[in-house]
Amino acid sequence: MNPANLLRACLLFASGAAAVAFELAAVRQFAAVGGGTVLAAAAVTAAFLGFLALGAWGSGRVADLVSRPLALFAALACAGGVAILLAPWAADAADAVLVLAFGGGAWLRPCALFAAAALFVAVPALLLGDCLPAMTAELPNL
């Protein structure tokens, strides 16, 4: 494997590792907001995977049209990193959603947990989901 392809493989691995690390950290941080329940962890995991898939789907349509998909990958990975750094502030917004929703009754709790989890992980998951199609579009250039 030539050095350029090895670098691409390492970058792709690093973006995937960052996505998994963020998902684990999001479950842990959301436990402080939504409680340490299985429902809260499932809400974060479902929202994360859903937005990851949505990002990959959206980027898959765009990545083939871009003339420099490696540059697109780099921009998306950097934007995803910035979004991860800003995620603790999204936890505050998620906390506000939960505070408003807890007065509405027991049936509203699962919906509120998912809405808060989605608010918390949406932007980083969308951006990190965009990375794989961008790098896949780079394959013909190898």
Secondary structure, DSSP 8 states (H G I E B T S, - for coil): --HHHHHHHHHHHHHHHHHHHHHHHHHHHHHHHH-SSHHHHHHHHHHHHHHHHHHHHHHHHHHTT-S-HHHHHHHHHHHHHHHHHHHHHHHHHHHHHHHHHGGG-TTHHHHHHHHHHHHHHHHHHHHHHHHHHHHHHTGGG-
